[in-house]
Amino acid sequence: MRCVQRGLQVRRDPGSLGRRQRVPTLTIDGIEVEVEEGAMVLSAIRSVGIEIPTLCHQDGLSPYGACRLCIVEIEGMRGFPASCSTPAKDGMVVRTNTLRVQQLRRAVLELILSEHPSGCLVCERKQECEDFRGHTGKSGVVTGCMFCPKRDDCELRELVEKVGLSEIRFEPMHKSLPVERLDPFFDRDYNLCVLCGRCVRVCQEVRGAGTIAFANRGRKTRVTTAFEKLHLDMGCQFCGACVDVCPTGALSDRTSKWEPQPEKMVRSTCALCPVGCAVQVGVAQGRVVKSTATDGESVNSGQVCVLGRFCIHELTNTQKRVSVPLVRKFDNLLKSSWDEAVASAAEGLAKFKPAEIAVMFPKSVMLEEAVALSRFAGQALKTQNVSQLSPPQKWDLFDASLASLQDGDCVLLIGADLTETHPILGLNVKRATDRGAKLLTVDALPVFLDRFASAKIATRPGGYVLSVAGLVKSLLDAGDTKRYEGLDGFKEFAGWASQLSLGDLGAAGAVDVGELKRAAGILRSAPKVLVMVGPEVGSEATGEPLSTAVNDLRLLLGAGGSRCEVVSLDTRDDFDADWLKTVKDIQSKRVRALVMAGDLVPELSTDGENLLANLDFLVVIDAHRGSYAPYADVVLPSAFITEKSGSFVAIDGRKREIEPAVRPLGQAKPGWEVVSLLAKALGADFGWEDLESIRRDLSVDGPKGAALGKRPPAVLAPFELSAVARPSGEWPLVLVNRHNAHLYNGHWIGDLVSGIASLDDGCVRLSRRTCDELGLKDGDDVKVVAEHGRASAVVRLDATVPDGLAVSRWPANDPRLLSLLGIDVVPMGRNYVPVRIERIKG
């Protein structure tokens, strides 16, 4: 029998690529097998269908060889090597299941289990528990297998059966460690930990976070963070990768562990952000009980972020769901039937003129629902006041392709804190650096991906145009301008650029000129460049100039022989100019009635002012209760993403499909069906019987989703060098509000999922030096004052914050942010404002 092992990724000396590698041939239990050079013996063993026990081994992680359960005999080699970390060599003769190997495996497993609650594993009556206590007991502390959340898929139980272990001869040693529950989303009971190292390695090797590591030695070895601090304080992304690879119950999903084991897993797509990761939704007893990533070819490649891993389950089952139609009676929202609620909504809307009615819906609705709402506004209500929330579209002319993350040579991030706004894209950028791509970052603040960057261009808030101008100037100053002379507009552009001084640009933006030159050199030598422009750059001051500057950079690199693509990274539910117009129309009472899908009109100041109070009639279509509740006249329940079919265009321009895992909660219906009922009550029948019939109208009504568009004209153009934010006497600090991606349908997810509220703590972060200058300390209550308004917050010391800056991460609908920035600038995406900070006495 001859087998060939395929698909194993092996790091090799780049100089060896292209040279023919000798293919090793091994004999395993009498079977001859060929493997790729660099493959481990364990891979060869499994390629011929032989299963041997492993514990520390995990596909996708580096060989480790810690548990010693995969030991084998190899002729000519001393001892019993671990097959997972032993490279396969030509001519090896391997025996996997000799009597001595079996005895050693049992002894190794005994030693491992001596520090794990193992009475149930070797109990002579354990079969009776299996027969008569089929369900796992739910307990906050695990004392045995019957109370372990991992019981039904515990790898230790499988190993005991595989090696034939029936007793543990060693005295058990309980670690007596407290269960760690101070961090959100998952519990850590290291009394169950067997030190396999999977969680540590997946955090370091796959996610690049390095939040946890091994501490101490010998019997006292344990997994922990540096100085045993909270994961919240150590940069944990709460992606759940460690929970998913844990072979025991040491790491457990805090909410899902109280649910039954999934009866089925439904493949779908996470629609909580525009990346569109492939996920599996676990279902038991008609309820969503968990969600995890799916393996295979997708943008997330088996990984998800905190939203896809922990929030889908909670958002589906939260007590804040709207499950029945509600109609306002006697100044209260009371339960109603669908017929009554739809009739009440239609009757109320019919009282107003078309110009007095507006329709608002977020970008996160499914395409089918957007079509329904757009047609409902135009044909049923006869109104042109339609607002779909979306970010400023100044980047539509650029290509929206992410293929260069797979094979690009250089990635340039401009104002993109991907780990916070698009975690899976950040993970893909990290993978690109693992395979040798260069990473350049331009940002006013330190970002997680800086640790993998070849150059970091640190600038002041609002200094992105100056930074890109510095890159353009560096390319032109590098000589060999003949390569650019064929570009349209080069002569005029070169004359304009000759007046720029690299030193002046660096000084104006507080940019290191040496880093600019180094970054430009890397860009110039890279055959394929991907520029990713993040949500941190949007503002009325830098929008159009930055767009032009990035296009100039793209053209110069292209003329120099590089293939350069530009991607704009949008997020969900940003407030735009259409939103501002509708809000101002409500404020002036030109709009008196509103149909709103989601919770889209926030309080505009910290004194609780809500413009919804200006409306005479409000109809809300939503899956969750929100701040609209005191003002709504009719609330119609819509299905959540786990309860309906639909499609949306993801950030890479491809359409993603979502599939229902469970039936809609209570009397909820898919959004397009709710809109159809309203339209019929108003005398407009769209003829939609099912989802397919509405999809046929997608090409007619739009919206089309992500705008791929055409490239801008290949013409170099000068651009305005906008001023950066600077402190002044009255405003000694600049507050920078980092983009918060935890919005869905206008709801801040922290209002619905408590763990997100822990991540978005609402604090203002300052450097120690800034705190000392202001006489502040960690935990102080402070007042943040700007020209437009003021807000209260709590101070947190943060060593990563530059002096002179204050950093927050408030969602775009936070009244504090709206008050400080002023509502007129919010739709333009500006994220910084000069402020002063005062301690609240008492």
C-alpha positions in Angstrom: 0.0 0.0 0.0 1.4 3.4 -1.0 -0.1 6.7 0.4 0.9 10.3 -0.1 0.4 12.9 2.6 -0.8 16.2 1.3 -1.7 19.7 2.5 0.8 20.1 5.4 2.2 23.6 5.5 5.9 23.6 6.3 8.2 26.5 6.8 11.2 26.3 4.5 14.2 28.4 3.7 13.0 30.7 1.0 16.2 29.9 -1.0 15.1 26.2 -1.1 11.8 27.0 -2.9 11.8 25.7 -6.4 14.5 23.1 -5.7 13.1 19.6 -5.9 12.7 18.0 -2.5 13.4 14.4 -1.8 10.1 12.6 -0.8 10.7 10.6 2.4 9.3 7.1 2.5 8.4 5.5 5.8 7.2 2.1 6.9 4.4 2.3 9.5 3.2 -1.0 11.1 4.2 -2.7 7.8 2.6 -0.1 5.5 4.8 1.9 3.2 3.9 5.6 3.0 5.3 8.7 1.3 5.1 12.1 2.9 6.1 15.6 2.1 9.5 16.8 3.3 9.1 18.3 6.8 6.0 16.4 7.7 5.8 14.9 11.2 5.5 11.2 11.9 2.0 11.7 13.3 0.8 13.0 10.0 2.3 10.0 8.2 0.6 7.6 10.7 -2.8 9.2 10.2 -2.5 9.3 6.5 -2.7 5.5 6.4 -5.8 5.4 8.7 -4.0 4.5 11.9 -5.4 6.4 15.0 -3.2 7.0 18.0 -4.1 9.0 21.1 -3.1 12.7 21.3 -3.9 15.5 23.7 -1.6 18.5 23.1 -1.7 18.1 19.3 -4.0 20.4 17.4 -4.3 20.9 13.6 -3.1 24.3 12.6 -0.7 24.7 15.6 3.0 24.1 15.8 4.2 20.7 17.0 4.5 20.6 20.7 5.2 17.1 22.1 4.1 17.9 25.7 1.6 15.2 26.5 3.6 12.2 25.3 0.5 10.2 24.5 1.4 9.9 20.8 4.7 8.1 21.6 5.9 5.4 19.1 8.8 3.1 18.6 11.2 4.0 15.7 13.9 1.6 14.7 17.4 3.0 15.4 16.1 5.8 17.6 16.5 5.8 21.4 13.5 5.8 23.7 9.9 6.5 22.6 9.7 9.7 20.7 6.5 11.8 20.4 5.3 11.3 16.8 3.7 14.8 16.7 7.0 16.5 17.0 9.3 14.0 15.3 10.1 14.9 11.6 9.5 12.0 9.2 12.8 10.8 7.7 13.4 8.5 4.7 13.7 4.9 5.7 12.1 5.2 9.1 10.4 2.0 10.4 7.7 3.0 12.9 5.6 0.8 15.2 2.6 2.5 16.8 1.0 -0.1 19.0 3.5 -2.4 20.7 2.9 -3.7 24.2 5.5 -1.4 25.7 4.1 1.6 23.9 0.6 0.7 25.2 1.9 0.4 28.8 3.7 3.7 28.6 0.7 5.5 27.2 -1.5 4.3 30.1 1.2 5.4 32.6 1.4 8.8 31.0 -2.4 9.2 31.1 -2.4 8.1 34.7 0.0 10.9 35.6 -2.0 13.5 33.7 -5.3 12.4 35.4 -3.7 12.4 38.9 -4.1 16.3 38.7 -7.6 16.2 37.2 -10.9 15.3 38.9 -10.9 11.8 37.5 -13.0 9.6 39.8 -15.8 9.3 37.3 -13.3 8.4 34.5 -12.2 5.2 36.0 -15.2 4.4 38.2 -16.3 0.8 37.9 -20.0 1.9 37.9 -19.7 4.7 35.4 -21.8 2.8 32.8 -24.7 3.0 35.2 -24.4 6.8 35.1 -24.3 6.7 31.4 -27.5 4.6 31.3 -29.6 6.3 33.9 -28.2 9.9 34.1 -27.9 10.7 30.4 -27.9 14.4 30.9 -25.1 16.5 32.3 -25.9 18.2 35.6 -25.5 21.9 35.7 -23.2 23.3 38.3 -21.1 26.3 38.8 -18.1 24.2 40.1 -17.1 20.9 38.4 -16.5 18.0 40.8 -16.8 15.2 38.4 -17.8 14.3 34.8 -21.5 14.4 35.5 -21.2 18.2 36.3 -18.7 19.1 33.6 -20.0 21.3 30.6 -17.6 19.4 28.4 -18.8 16.0 29.4 -20.4 15.0 26.1 -17.3 15.9 24.0 -14.5 15.5 26.5 -11.3 14.2 25.0 -10.1 12.8 28.3 -13.1 10.4 28.3 -12.2 9.2 24.8 -8.5 8.8 25.7 -9.4 6.6 28.8 -11.3 4.3 26.5 -8.6 4.3 23.8 -5.7 3.4 26.0 -7.8 1.0 28.2 -7.2 2.8 31.5 -9.2 1.3 34.4 -7.4 2.7 37.4 -5.2 5.5 38.6 -2.5 4.3 40.9 -1.2 7.7 41.9 -2.5 9.8 44.7 -4.8 12.5 43.3 -3.7 16.1 43.8 -6.4 18.7 43.6 -5.1 22.2 42.7 -7.7 24.0 44.8 -7.7 27.0 42.4 -10.6 29.4 42.4 -12.9 29.5 39.4 -12.1 32.7 37.5 -15.3 34.6 36.5 -14.3 38.3 36.6 -13.8 38.5 32.8 -16.8 38.3 30.4 -18.0 35.5 28.1 -16.1 32.5 29.5 -15.2 30.9 32.8 -11.8 29.4 33.6 -11.6 26.5 36.0 -7.9 25.6 35.9 -8.5 22.7 38.4 -9.5 20.9 35.2 -6.5 22.0 33.1 -4.1 19.3 31.9 -1.5 21.7 30.6 -1.8 20.6 27.0 -0.9 24.2 25.9 -3.5 24.4 23.1 -5.0 27.6 24.5 -1.6 29.3 24.9 -0.5 28.3 21.4 -3.7 29.3 19.6 -3.7 32.7 21.3 0.0 33.3 20.4 0.3 31.5 17.0 -3.1 32.0 15.4 -4.6 35.1 17.0 -1.2 36.8 17.7 -2.5 38.2 21.0 -0.3 36.3 23.5 -2.8 37.1 26.3 -2.0 33.9 28.2 1.1 31.9 28.9 2.5 29.3 31.3 3.7 30.5 34.7 5.7 28.8 37.4 7.3 25.4 37.1 6.8 21.8 38.1 3.6 21.0 40.0 2.8 24.7 40.3 2.7 25.3 36.5 -0.5 26.9 35.4 -2.0 28.9 32.5 -2.5 32.6 33.4 -1.9 36.2 32.3 1.0 38.3 33.1 0.9 39.1 36.8 -2.5 37.3 36.9 -4.3 40.4 35.7 -7.7 40.2 34.1 -8.0 39.3 30.5 -9.8 42.6 30.0 -6.6 44.4 31.0 -4.3 42.3 28.9 -5.7 42.9 25.4 -7.8 39.7 25.2 -9.9 39.8 22.1 -12.5 37.4 23.6 -12.6 35.5 20.3 -13.2 32.2 22.1 -10.4 30.4 20.2 -8.9 29.1 23.5 -12.4 27.8 24.5 -12.8 26.0 21.2 -9.5 24.1 21.4 -9.6 23.2 25.1 -10.0 19.4 25.4 -11.4 19.6 28.9 -13.9 21.8 30.8 -11.2 24.1 32.0 -12.5 26.8 29.6 -16.3 27.0 29.2 -18.7 29.4 27.4 -20.4 31.2 30.3 -23.9 31.2 28.8 -23.8 28.1 26.5 -22.7 25.8 29.2 -26.1 26.0 30.9 -27.8 25.0 27.7 -28.3 21.4 26.4 -25.9 20.0 24.0 -26.6 20.9 20.4 -28.8 18.5 18.6 -27.7 19.9 15.2 -25.4 22.5 13.8 -26.7 24.8 11.1 -24.2 26.4 8.7 -24.9 30.1 8.2 -23.2 33.5 8.1 -22.7 36.0 10.9 -24.3 39.2 9.8 -23.3 41.3 12.9 -20.6 43.1 10.9 -19.9 43.5 7.2 -17.1 40.9 7.0 -19.6 38.0 6.7 -17.8 35.1 8.5 -19.0 31.5 8.1 -20.4 30.2 11.3 -22.3 27.2 12.7 -25.3 27.8 14.9 -26.0 25.0 17.5 -29.6 24.2 18.1 -31.3 22.2 20.9 -34.9 21.9 21.8 -35.8 24.6 19.2 -33.4 27.2 20.8 -30.0 28.6 19.7 -27.5 27.3 22.2 -24.2 28.3 20.8 -22.3 29.5 17.7 -18.8 28.7 16.5 -16.7 29.1 13.4 -16.8 26.7 10.5 -13.7 25.1 9.0 -13.1 25.5 5.3 -12.5 28.1 2.6 -14.0 31.3 3.9 -12.9 34.8 4.9 -12.5 33.7 8.5 -10.8 30.3 7.9 -12.1 28.6 11.1 -11.9 31.7 13.4 -14.5 34.2 14.5 -14.6 37.4 16.7 -16.4 38.0 19.9 -19.6 38.9 18.1 -19.8 35.6 16.1 -18.6 33.4 18.9 -20.5 34.7 21.9 -23.1 37.3 20.9 -25.3 35.4 18.4 -26.6 33.1 21.1 -27.3 35.9 23.6 -28.8 38.2 21.0 -31.2 35.5 19.9 -32.3 34.6 23.4 -32.1 37.9 25.3 -35.1 39.0 27.4 -35.0 42.2 25.5 -36.5 40.6 22.3 -39.7 41.9 20.9 -41.9 38.7 20.4 -45.4 40.1 19.9 -46.9 43.2 18.2 -47.3 46.1 20.5 -49.8 49.0 20.2 -49.9 52.1 22.4 -53.1 52.3 24.4 -53.7 54.3 27.5 -50.2 55.7 27.2 -48.7 52.1 27.4 -47.4 49.7 24.8 -49.7 46.7 25.1 -49.7 43.3 23.4 -51.8 43.1 20.3 -52.6 40.8 17.4 -50.9 41.2 14.0 -54.2 42.3 12.4 -54.8 45.0 15.0 -51.2 46.3 15.0 -50.9 46.5 11.2 -54.3 48.2 11.0 -53.3 50.7 13.7 -50.0 51.5 11.9 -51.7 51.9 8.5 -54.5 54.1 10.0 -51.9 56.3 11.8 -49.7 56.8 8.8 -52.6 57.5 6.5 -53.3 60.8 8.4 -50.1 62.4 7.2 -49.0 63.9 3.9 -46.2 62.0 2.1 -43.7 64.9 2.8 -44.5 64.5 6.5 -43.5 60.9 6.6 -40.0 59.4 6.6 -38.6 55.9 6.5 -35.3 55.0 8.2 -33.4 51.7 8.1 -29.8 50.7 8.8 -27.3 49.3 6.4 -27.3 46.0 8.4 -30.8 45.0 7.2 -30.9 42.2 4.7 -31.0 43.2 1.0 -34.5 41.8 0.7 -35.6 43.9 3.6 -33.9 47.0 2.1 -35.8 46.4 -1.2 -39.1 46.0 0.7 -38.6 49.2 2.8 -37.5 51.3 -0.3 -40.5 50.2 -2.3 -42.8 50.6 0.7 -41.7 54.2 1.0 -42.1 55.0 -2.6 -45.2 53.1 -3.5 -47.2 52.8 -0.3 -46.3 56.0 1.5 -45.4 58.1 -1.7 -42.6 59.7 0.2 -39.1 60.5 -0.9 -37.8 60.9 2.7 -35.9 57.6 2.8 -32.7 57.2 4.8 -30.5 54.1 4.8 -27.7 54.5 7.3 -24.3 54.0 5.6 -20.8 55.5 5.9 -19.7 58.3 3.6 -19.2 56.8 0.1 -16.1 58.8 -0.9 -14.2 55.6 -1.6 -16.6 53.9 -4.0 -14.4 54.5 -7.0 -11.7 52.2 -5.7 -11.6 48.5 -6.1 -13.1 46.6 -3.2 -11.0 43.4 -3.4 -9.4 41.6 -0.5 -7.6 39.0 -2.6 -4.3 40.7 -2.0 -4.4 39.6 1.6 -3.8 36.1 0.3 -0.9 36.8 -2.0 0.1 40.5 -1.5 3.6 41.6 -0.7 2.8 44.7 1.4 -0.3 45.9 3.3 -0.7 49.6 4.1 -3.2 50.3 6.9 -4.4 54.0 7.1 -6.5 54.7 10.1 -7.5 51.1 10.5 -7.5 49.5 13.9 -8.6 46.2 12.4 -8.4 44.2 15.6 -11.2 46.4 17.0 -13.3 47.2 14.0 -12.8 44.1 11.7 -11.1 41.5 13.8 -11.1 38.7 11.2 -9.5 41.0 8.6 -6.9 41.9 11.2 -6.3 38.2 11.6 -5.8 37.8 7.9 -3.4 40.7 7.9 -1.5 38.9 10.6 -1.4 35.8 8.6 -0.1 37.7 5.6 2.9 38.9 7.8 3.4 35.3 8.9 4.0 34.3 5.2 6.4 37.2 4.7 4.3 40.2 3.6 5.4 43.6 4.9 2.9 45.6 7.0 2.9 49.4 7.3 0.5 51.3 9.7 -0.5 54.9 9.7 -2.4 55.9 12.8 -2.7 58.6 15.5 -2.7 55.9 18.2 -1.0 52.6 18.8 -2.9 49.7 17.3 -2.6 46.0 18.0 -1.2 45.2 14.5 1.8 47.5 15.1 3.6 44.5 16.7 3.8 42.9 13.3 4.5 46.1 11.3 7.8 46.8 9.5 7.1 50.5 9.8 4.7 52.6 11.9 3.9 56.1 10.8 2.5 57.8 14.0 0.7 61.0 13.3 -1.5 63.5 15.1 -5.3 63.2 15.0 -6.4 64.3 11.5 -2.9 64.0 10.2 -3.6 61.1 7.7 -3.4 63.4 4.6 0.0 64.8 5.8 1.2 61.2 6.3 0.1 60.0 2.8 1.6 63.3 1.3 4.9 62.3 3.0 4.8 58.9 1.3 4.1 60.5 -2.0 6.9 63.0 -1.5 9.3 60.3 -0.5 8.5 58.3 -3.6 9.1 61.3 -5.8 12.3 62.2 -4.0 13.7 58.7 -4.4 14.8 59.6 -7.9 14.1 57.9 -11.2 11.1 60.1 -11.9 11.0 59.0 -15.5 8.8 56.0 -14.5 6.1 58.5 -13.6 6.3 60.8 -16.6 3.8 58.8 -18.5 1.0 59.5 -15.9 -1.6 62.1 -16.9 -1.1 65.3 -14.9 2.4 64.4 -13.8 4.0 67.7 -14.9 1.6 69.8 -12.9 1.6 67.4 -10.0 5.4 67.3 -9.9 5.5 71.1 -9.8 3.1 71.2 -6.9 5.0 68.4 -5.1 8.3 70.2 -5.5 7.0 72.9 -3.2 6.5 70.4 -0.4 9.2 69.8 2.2 9.4 66.3 3.7 10.6 67.9 6.9 7.8 70.3 7.1 5.2 67.6 6.4 6.7 65.5 9.2 6.7 68.4 11.6 3.1 69.4 10.8 1.9 65.9 11.4 4.3 64.9 14.1 5.6 62.2 11.8 9.0 60.6 11.9 10.6 61.4 8.5 12.9 58.4 8.8 9.8 56.1 9.1 8.2 57.9 6.1 11.3 57.1 4.0 11.5 53.6 5.2 7.8 52.9 4.5 8.1 54.5 1.0 11.1 52.2 0.3 9.1 49.2 1.3 6.2 50.3 -0.9 8.4 51.0 -3.9 10.0 47.5 -3.8 6.7 45.5 -3.3 5.3 43.9 -6.4 1.7 43.8 -5.0 0.4 46.4 -2.5 -3.0 46.5 -0.7 -4.0 49.8 0.9 -6.8 49.5 3.5 -8.4 52.7 4.5 -10.2 52.4 7.9 -13.1 54.2 9.6 -10.7 56.3 11.7 -9.9 58.6 8.8 -13.4 59.9 8.1 -14.0 63.6 8.7 -15.2 66.7 7.0 -11.6 68.0 7.1 -9.8 65.0 5.6 -12.3 63.1 3.5 -11.8 64.3 -0.1 -8.1 65.3 0.2 -7.3 61.9 1.6 -9.2 60.2 -1.1 -7.2 62.1 -3.7 -3.9 61.5 -1.9 -4.4 57.8 -1.7 -5.3 57.7 -5.4 -2.1 59.6 -6.2 -0.1 57.1 -4.1 -1.8 54.2 -6.0 -1.0 55.7 -9.4 2.7 56.4 -8.5 3.1 52.8 -7.2 1.4 51.4 -10.3 3.7 53.4 -12.6 6.7 52.1 -10.6 5.7 48.5 -11.4 3.6 47.6 -8.4 0.1 46.4 -8.5 -1.7 48.6 -6.0 -5.3 48.1 -4.8 -7.3 50.2 -2.4 -10.0 49.0 -0.1 -12.3 51.1 2.0 -13.3 49.4 5.2 -16.8 50.4 6.2 -18.7 49.3 9.3 -22.3 49.0 10.1 -24.8 51.7 11.1 -22.6 54.7 10.7 -24.6 57.9 10.6 -24.6 59.7 7.2 -25.9 62.8 5.6 -29.3 61.3 4.8 -29.6 60.4 8.5 -28.8 64.0 9.5 -31.3 65.4 7.1 -34.1 63.2 8.5 -33.0 64.0 12.1 -33.1 67.7 11.3 -36.5 67.3 9.6 -37.8 65.6 12.8 -36.2 68.4 14.9 -38.0 71.1 12.9 -41.2 69.0 12.7 -41.2 68.9 9.0 -41.3 65.1 9.5 -44.2 64.2 11.8 -44.5 60.4 11.2 -41.6 57.9 11.0 -41.3 54.2 10.1 -38.1 53.0 11.6 -36.4 49.6 11.2 -34.1 49.4 14.3 -33.2 52.0 16.9 -31.8 54.8 14.8 -32.6 58.1 16.5 -30.5 58.4 19.7 -30.5 60.9 22.4 -28.6 63.9 21.1 -27.3 65.1 24.5 -26.6 63.8 27.9 -29.7 65.5 29.4 -31.9 62.8 27.9 -33.3 64.8 24.9 -34.7 62.4 22.3 -36.0 63.8 19.0 -38.5 61.0 18.8 -40.6 63.0 21.2 -41.2 65.5 18.4 -43.0 62.9 16.3 -46.8 62.6 16.2 -46.6 59.0 15.1 -43.9 56.3 15.2 -43.9 52.8 13.8 -40.9 50.6 14.7 -40.0 47.3 13.1 -37.3 45.6 15.2 -36.2 42.4 16.9 -35.1 44.0 20.1 -36.5 46.7 22.5 -34.6 50.0 22.4 -34.7 53.6 23.5 -37.6 54.1 21.1 -40.0 52.3 23.5 -41.4 55.4 25.3 -42.2 57.1 22.0 -43.4 54.3 19.7 -47.1 54.0 18.8 -46.8 50.6 17.1 -43.9 48.1 17.4 -43.9 45.2 15.0 -41.6 42.2 15.9 -39.1 41.1 13.2 -37.0 38.0 13.1 -33.4 38.0 14.2 -30.6 36.7 11.8 -30.8 33.2 13.3 -34.5 33.0 12.5 -34.7 34.0 8.8 -33.2 33.6 5.4 -31.7 36.6 3.7 -28.6 37.9 2.0 -26.2 40.9 2.2 -23.2 42.1 0.4 -20.1 41.7 2.5 -17.1 43.9 2.7 -15.3 42.0 -0.1 -18.2 42.7 -2.5 -19.5 39.1 -2.4 -23.1 38.2 -1.5 -23.4 36.2 1.7 -26.5 34.1 2.6 -27.9 33.6 6.1 -30.0 30.5 6.9 -32.6 30.1 9.6 -31.5 27.9 12.5 -34.7 28.2 14.6 -38.2 29.5 14.1 -38.8 33.2 14.8 -39.4 34.0 18.5 -43.1 34.2 19.4 -45.0 36.0 16.7 -42.0 37.6 15.0 -41.8 37.6 11.2 -39.0 38.3 8.7 -38.6 42.0 8.1 -39.7 41.9 4.4 -42.9 40.1 5.4 -43.7 42.7 8.0 -43.3 45.5 5.4 -45.5 43.6 2.9 -48.3 43.4 5.5 -48.0 47.2 6.1 -48.0 47.9 2.4 -51.1 45.8 1.8 -52.9 47.6 4.6 -52.1 50.9 2.8 -53.4 49.5 -0.5 -50.1 48.6 -2.1 -49.7 44.9 -2.9 -46.2 44.1 -4.1 -47.1 40.5 -5.0 -44.4 38.9 -2.9 -45.3 35.4 -1.8 -42.0 34.2 -0.6 -38.3 35.2 -0.3 -37.5 34.2 -3.9 -40.2 36.5 -5.3 -38.7 39.5 -3.5 -35.2 38.5 -4.6 -36.3 38.8 -8.3 -36.8 42.5 -7.5 -33.3 43.0 -6.1 -32.0 44.0 -9.6 -34.8 46.5 -10.0 -35.0 48.3 -6.7 -31.5 47.8 -5.2 -29.7 48.7 -3.0 -26.8 46.9 -4.5 -24.8 46.7 -1.2 -21.0 47.4 -1.4 -20.1 49.7 -4.2 -17.4 48.2 -6.3 -17.6 50.8 -9.0 -14.9 51.8 -11.5 -11.4 53.0 -10.8 -11.0 56.8 -10.7 -9.3 58.4 -13.8 -5.6 57.8 -13.8 -4.8 61.4 -13.3 -2.4 62.7 -10.7 -4.0 65.7 -8.8 -2.8 68.0 -6.1 -4.7 67.9 -2.8 -5.3 70.2 0.1 -3.0 69.6 3.2 -5.6 69.9 5.9 -4.6 71.0 9.4 -4.3 68.5 12.2 -5.9 68.7 15.6 -3.8 70.6 18.1 -4.3 71.5 21.8 -4.8 75.1 22.7 -4.9 77.1 25.9 -8.6 76.7 26.5 -8.6 73.1 25.1 -5.3 71.5 26.3 -6.2 68.0 25.2 -7.6 66.3 22.0 -10.2 63.6 22.6 -10.0 60.8 20.0 -13.0 58.5 19.9 -11.9 55.2 18.4 -14.5 53.6 16.1 -16.8 51.2 18.0 -18.0 48.4 15.8 -20.5 47.0 18.4 -23.6 48.4 16.7 -26.3 46.4 15.0 -29.6 47.9 13.7 -28.8 51.0 15.6 -28.6 49.2 18.9 -25.4 49.3 20.9 -24.9 45.6 21.5 -23.7 46.3 25.0 -27.3 47.1 25.9 -28.2 43.6 24.9 -25.1 41.6 25.8 -23.5 42.3 29.2 -20.1 41.1 28.1 -19.9 43.8 25.4 -20.7 46.4 28.0 -17.6 45.2 29.9 -15.4 45.6 26.8 -16.8 49.0 26.0 -16.4 50.4 29.5 -17.1 54.0 28.4 -14.0 55.3 30.1 -11.7 58.0 29.0 -8.1 56.8 28.8 -5.1 59.1 29.6 -1.4 58.6 29.9 0.2 58.8 33.3 1.9 62.0 32.5 -1.4 63.7 31.4 -3.1 62.4 34.6 -0.3 63.9 36.7 -0.5 67.2 35.0 -4.3 67.3 35.6 -4.1 66.0 39.1 -6.1 62.9 38.2 -5.8 59.3 39.1 -7.2 56.0 37.8 -10.9 55.7 38.6 -11.6 59.5 39.0 -15.0 60.8 37.9 -14.4 63.6 35.4 -16.2 66.1 33.2 -15.1 66.3 29.6 -15.9 69.7 28.2 -15.8 70.7 24.5 -17.1 73.7 22.5 -20.4 72.0 21.6 -21.1 70.3 24.9 -20.0 68.3 27.9 -20.0 64.7 29.1 -19.2 62.7 32.2 -16.8 59.7 32.2 -14.3 57.8 34.4 -10.5 58.0 33.9 -8.4 55.0 33.1 -4.6 55.1 33.0 -3.3 53.6 29.8 0.4 53.4 28.9 -0.4 53.1 25.2 -2.1 56.6 25.0 0.3 59.4 23.8 0.6 62.4 26.1 -1.8 65.2 25.3 -4.5 62.9 24.0 -7.6 61.4 25.6 -9.0 58.3 24.1 -12.5 56.9 24.2 -14.4 54.1 22.3 -18.0 55.3 22.6 -20.5 54.0 20.0 -21.6 56.4 17.3 -25.0 56.8 19.0 -23.6 57.5 22.5 -25.1 60.8 23.8 -21.7 61.8 25.2 -20.1 61.7 21.8 -23.0 63.4 20.1 -22.9 66.1 22.7 -19.1 66.7 22.5 -18.8 66.6 18.7 -22.1 68.3 17.8 -24.6 66.5 15.6 -23.6 68.4 12.4 -20.2 66.7 12.3 -21.2 63.2 13.3 -22.3 62.1 9.9 -19.0 63.2 8.4 -17.2 60.7 10.5 -15.0 63.0 12.5 -13.7 61.3 15.6 -11.7 63.9 17.4 -12.4 67.2 19.2 -10.3 69.6 21.4 -11.4 69.3 25.0 -10.5 70.0 28.6 -11.0 67.5 31.4 -11.9 68.4 34.9 -12.2 66.2 38.0 -15.7 66.1 39.5 -15.2 66.9 43.2 -16.9 64.9 45.9 
